[in-house]
């Protein structure tokens, strides 16, 4: 079972937020950049390159000197880290027996030695396994440093946390996309994500293909599909953009938004109540592969912190943008 920190936070080490692996002591067998690849790792039987067996992750050579290997990941946005997943999938006879993790807050691309603090002490690893580790540090960090002892391969590193932003510095009249993943918005849950997750709708930029969106299975029963989003910060919504890019034979026929200002409740409580929230955007007809912009039809609900996107009856949405002014209260 995956821990709550992996579902109630976003992965701060994802490339679409700007994360990158900026240094590795050695990546002879497998490129360090693969450590934060957004897709699950795979094993390809019989695939080799000039240095040996191709592996989907970061892998150093067998160490014949003292010391150990490590790599540094610059997070996509500064954030408070709630937990990690050190994933050794497909590494069996070549995984590191131990690992530890440090973190720091730095403006440098590669921070110096004076800035690091331990967030995960040295711990044992197993081959072909997920290692979920809770982190209790309360500071915001920009980088993590993964140490492996003494060498070997790690398929993926996920760094779950919440983005930190100085919202007091945002001008009151500034329109900002409060449903932006890069600002700190996150999905709380949905009724179905068979083909794509709600987090994709919040991602930066235009969707790259039909797989880069939220898509549900074909509904064969009454009702409709939905997803609930926690905004990056409470605010008053003035413009909605709903993009069905690449969804042509599978876009939703209609959609509407509900919203509320919610404080002090768990994700489970919010999801249970969302069906009864007031309507922010009345039901609208949608079209295939199209950007839908709504302004005049948005209800005056005042500041909100969460929205529920309802699609009728099912289908795919590439991007959701909720432009509004930040509530300073």
N, C-alpha and C positions, 0 to 999 in steps of 0.2 A: 504494500500500500504506500502511495506517495504521501509525504507529510504536507500539512496545511501550508507551510511556507512556500512550497513549490506551486501551489494553485492560487494563493492569495497575493502573490507578487508577480512582477514581470522579470524576465531574464535581462539583467543589465549588460550582459556580455554578448548581445546579439549584434551582428554586423549592420543590420538595417538601422540601428540607433547610432552607428558610428564606432562601435567597438572594434578593436583590432588587437592581434597578438603582436606586440612591438619588439619582443626580444625572446630568444631562447639560447641557452648555453650550447645546445646541440639539437639539431633536427635532421640528422643524417638519413634516417629511414623513412620518416613521414613528416611532411611540412607542418610547422607550428600553426599555420593559419587554419588548418582543419580542426583544431581543438575547439573552435567556437562556431563551426559550420552550423547553419540553422536546421539542417535535416538530421534525422537519426543516422548513426553510423551503420555502414554495411560491410560485409566481408565478401570479397570477390575471389573465388577459388581460381588459382592459377594465374593471377595477375601479378606481374613483376615489373620493376623498372630497373634503371642502371645500378641502383644501390641495394636491390634485394626485393623481398616481398612487399608489395604495395599494401599499406594499411591505412584505414580511414580514421586518422587521428594524428596526434603528435607522438613521434617515437624517436628517441635518441639511440645512438649506437651502444654497444656493450662497453662499459667503462673499464679501462685498463689502468686508470690512475686514481689517486685519492679524490675525495670530494663527491659531489652529486650534481644532478642536472636540475634546471629550473627554467621557467618561462614567465614572462610578464604580459598581462592583458590590460590594456587600457579600456575601461568601461565606456559604454556608449553615452552615458550621462552620469554625473555624480549621484550617488545614492547611498542609502542605509542598507547594508547587506543583512538579509534575514536567514539565508541558508545557501548551501552549495550542493551540487550533484557532481561528484567526481566519478565519471563513467569510464569503466575499463572494458566496455563491450568489445568482444572479438579478440581481445588481448589475453592470451591464456598462458603460454610459456614465456611471455615477454612483457608482462605487466610489472610495475614497480611494487615491491613489497610494502613500502611505506610512502606517505605523503604528508605535507603540511602546507598551510596557506598563510600568507601575510597580505596586508592591505595598507594603502596610504592615500593621502589626499595631496595631489601635486599638480602644478601647472606644466611640469616637464613631460615630454613624451616618454622618456625613460627615467624615472625618479632615481635619486642617488641613495646610498646606503643608510643615510641618517633618518629617513622618513618612514620606514616600515614598522608596522606593529603586527603581532601575531593574532590571527582571528581563528585559526584552527591549529591546535598543537599536532605534533607528529602522531600519525595514526596508521594502523595497519590497513592495507588494501587487499582485496581478493581479485582474481582474474575474472573477466567477463561478467562484471557486476556493476550495479549502481550503488554509489555510496552517498547517501543523503546526510548532510551534516548541518545542524542548526548553528547559527551564528548569533551571539548576544551583544556584540559591539554596537554602540549607539551612535557612533560618529559617521559622517558621510565620507565615502571614499571615491577615488577616481581610478585607482589601479588595484589589481590583485596580482600576487606572485605565487605561483604554484611550484613547490619543491617536490621532487620525486627522489627517492633514495633506493639504490644509487643511480639507477637509469631505467629505461624501459619505455612503455607506451601507454598513453591515456587517450581514449577515443574522443571524449567531449568533456568540457567543463561548463556548467551552467551556474550563474551567479544570480540568485533570486533576491530582489529587494525593491525598494521604493525610491523613485527619483526625487531628489531634493532641489527645490527652486525657491528663490527669494521672491515670493509673491507680493510682498509689501513694496517691492521696487517697481511693480507693474503699474503703469499709469491707469487711472480709473476709466478713462475714455478709450483705452486701447482694445480693439477687437482681437481676440485670441481664440484659437481652436482649442476649446476645453476638452475635446475628445481625442486629443493627440497623444499617442503613446509616448512620444519624446518629451512631452510636458509632464507626464505622470498618470495619465488616464489608464485604466485597466478594465478588462472584462471581469465581471463577478460570476457569470454563469449563463447558460443557455439551455434550451430543451434538446438541441441536437447540433452536432458539429461533425457530421459524417465525412464531409469532403474538405472542410476548411474551418479554422477556428475564428471566433469573434475578434481575437487580438489582431488578426490581419486587417480588419476594417480600420483600425486605429493607427496603422503603420504610416510612416512618412512616405510622401511621394505618391505617384500614380501606381496602381496595381500593375504588375508586370505580365500577368496571365490569369487564366481562370482559376488557377490554384492559389492565387494570392488574394484571397478574400474569405468571407464566411459563407459556407454553402451547406445546406441541410440535405438530407436524403429526400426522395420523393414521398410526400405525405399521402398515405392511403386511408386515412381516417379523418373524422371531422376536426375542426380547429385550425390553428395556425402556429407558426414557429416564432421564437422570440429570443432575444439576448439582452442582458442587463449590463450597463456600463457605468462604472464609477468615474466621474469627471476628474480631471487633474486638479481642479479647484472649483468651489461653488461660484456660480455666476448667472447672469441673466442672458439667455440665448436670444440672438437677434437674426441669425441666419443658419439654415440647415442645408448641407449638401449631402446627397445620397447618390453614390456612383455605382452603376451596374456594369462597369467596363468589363468586357469579355464574356459577360453572361448574356447569351443570345437566345438559346432555347430553354434556358433554365433560370431566368430572372424572376423575381417575385411579381405577381400581378399587381399587388397593392402593398402599401406600408403605412404605418402610423407610429407616432412616438408618444410615450407617456413619460412623466418626469415627477421628481419630488426632491425636496430638501430633507436629507436624512442625516442624523447624528447619533453616535453612540450605540449603533446596532451592528450585529454580526452580519457577515455575508449571507448566511442562511436565512436570517430574519428579513433582510432586505429582499432577497429573492422571493420569499414567501408572500411579501406584501406588494410587490411591484405590479401585479396584475390589477390592483385596485387604485393605482396612481391616477391623477388627473391627466387629461390629454394635452400634450404640448403641441403636437402637429397632427391635425385631423387626417383621416385616411386619404391617401393620395394614390392616383393611378401611376404606375411605373412603366418604363419602356426598356427595351433591350439595349445593352451596351451604350448607356446614356448617363450624363451628369444631370441630376435633378436638383435644382436650387429653389429653396422655399424661404420667403421673407414675410410677406404680408399675411400669411395664414397661420403664423406662429402665435399660440395663445400667450397672454400676459400672465404667466405664473409667478413672476418674481424670481429670486435666486433659487437655483436648483443644484443638487450635487450628484444626482444619478438619473439615468434615462433607461427606458426599456424600449428597444426597437422591435416592433412587431411586423413580420412579413407574412403576407397572405397569398396563397396558403403555405408556400415553402419557396426554396430557391437559393440564389446567391447574390450577395452584395459585396462589391469590391472595397469601397471606402465609405466611411461615415465621418462627416465634419460638422461640428457644432460650434459655430462662431458666436462668442458672447463677450460681455464685459465682466471682469472679475468682481465678485462681491467682497468688499473690504471689511464687512462686519465680522 
